[in-house]
Amino acid sequence: MKCLIAGLGNIGPDYAGTRHNIGFMVLDHLAASRGLSFEPARYGDKAVFRHKGRIFHLLKPSTFMNRSGRPVLYWLNKEKIPLENLLVVTDDVALPLGLLRMRPKGGSGGHNGLTDIIDHLQSQAFARLRFGIGSDYPAGFQSQYVLGKWTGEELEVIEPKIEMAGEMVISFGLQGVAQTMNQYNRRQNPG
């Protein structure tokens, strides 16, 4: 069985270490923990590994956040991966800092990366792992906040959660979305 794990973010050094790039950070951690590095591929950087009979395709789209749909659609089709085996890892300002929530489907919640994926797939029926980045910004400053760098205090909160997000990705590939939600969503506490 194959699954596609798409971590959302923006490419380039200007965006490294920003809140909006948490999807990239989760995939980077997962690849590094397996001694893998990402290789340039069509529409993004990819790493692939096997675990307990499952093949995990990790994708970091290179089309910038708001154009994430085409890379996801391309790799689903190229690898013949069914929609139920897609997991999108993304930031979420509606969740408290460090809170992780997996969902089997849903709308975009105003997230432009998810909106573009939904538009390209013509479906909302794909799993997503939402990583809370908090909403500690004044009205009208959401863009500056999500594109801002993590603070030292925030990194202390999110680093163990990045590890947990990696565990949730593996669980998704092995057990599916429902069991992963049951195992992880309930034991989550913000911070």
N, C-alpha and C positions, 0 to 999 in steps of 0.2 A: 504494500500500500504506500502511496506517495501523498505527501501534503505540501502545500505551499504556504510558507509563513512570510508575509509581507510586512516589514517594519517601515513605517512612514517617517519621512524627514526631508530635509533639504540638503543637497550636496554642497561641498565646498567648505573651506576653512572658516569663512565668515559665520557659518551656521553651526559649526562644531560646538558641542557643549551647551546648546540652547535647549530650552524646555520643549520646543516643538519637535526636537530630534530624538525624543525618548524612544521612539520605535527603532531607530538606527542603533541606539545605545544598547537596547535589549538584545538585538541580533548580534551586535559586536561582542557582547559578553558571552552569548551562547556559542558563537563560533570560536572565540578565544579559549573558552573552557574545554573545547574539544581539539585544540591545537590547529584550528583551521584559520585561513585568511580568505577574505573575499576576493574574487577575480572579476574583472570587467566582463560584462555580458551584454546582450541586447537589452536596452532600456534600463540598465541598472547593474549593480554588483551582486554576485551570487556566491553562495557557499552551499555545499551539499554534504550531508552525512547520513549514515545508516545507524539506527538504534532499535534493537529488538525487532528486527524484521521490517521496520518502517523506514522510508526514505524521506528525509526532511530537506526541502528546497528552501533556503533562506534567501530572500530578495530584498535589497535596498534600492528602490527605484531611483533613477538618476534624472528624472524629469521634473523635479521639484514637487513639493507637497500637493499643490493644486492640480497637478496633472498625473496623479498616481494611478488612474484607471487603466490607461493603455498598457503599462508594464504588467499589471496584475492580469489583465485579460490575455495578453500575449503568452505569458508563462503558464497560465492555466491550460490554454489551448495547446501550446507546444508540448507540454509534459503530459497532456491528457489527464489532468487532475480534476476530479469533480468538485463542484462548488462547495459541497459539504466538507471538503478537506482543505478549504482555504481559511486561514486565520490572519486577520489584519491587526497589527500591534500599533496603537496610536496614543497620542496625548489626549487628555480631556480636562478642560478647565472647570467642568461641572462637578468633578470629584475632588475631594480633599487631597492634599499633597501626599503621595505615596499609596493611595488606595488603589487596589487593582480590582477590576471587574471584568469577568468574561461574560459575553452574551452571545446567543446563537444567531441573532439577527437584529434588525432595527434600522431606524433612520440615521441620518448623518449627525443630528444634534448640532447642525450649523458648522460642522467641521468640513472644510473645503476638500481635503484629501478623501474623506469618506464619500462626500457628495460625488466626486469625480469617479470613484470606483463604482458606486451605485449606478451612475449614468452609463458607464461602459458595460457593466455586467447586466444592466437592465433588471436588477434584482437587489433586494435588501437582505436576502436569505443567505448571508455568510457570517461566520463567527468573527467577533472582534474582541481583542483584549485591550480594554481602556485603562490607561495609566494616569491616575490623578496627578495633575501638576498644580492644583490649587487655583485660586482666583484673587490673589492679593494684589489687585491693581485698581486704580481709579477708573470710573466710567469713561469709556472712549479710548482706553489704553490697552485693550486686549492684544492687539497686534504687537505692540512694543513688548508686552509681557511675554507672550509665547515665543517671540524671537529673541528674548533676552537670555543671558547666560545664567546657569544655576548658581546660586550663592553657596558658600561653604556649608552653611546650616542646612540648606535644602539637600545638598549632596549627602550629608550624614543620614538624612531620612530616606533618600531614594536608593542609595547603593544596595542595601540589603533587599529592597523591593525589586531591583533589577534582577538580582539572583532568583527571587521568587517568581518573577515573570518568566524567566528562563525555564524554571520547573513547570510552570503552567503550560508553556509551549510544548514541552515534551509530553506532558500529560494529555494535552489535546491530541497529539499525534498517536498516542498509544490507546487512550480510552475514549476519546471523543469529547465533544463540548459539554454534554449534560453531566457526565461524571466529574469532569474537571471543575465545572461550576459548583457542584455539590461539595467537592473536596476543598476548594480554595475560597470561594466567595463568602462563605459563612464565617470563616476564621479570620477575615480581614478586619483590621482596625486601622483607622487613619493614624498616620504618624509613626 
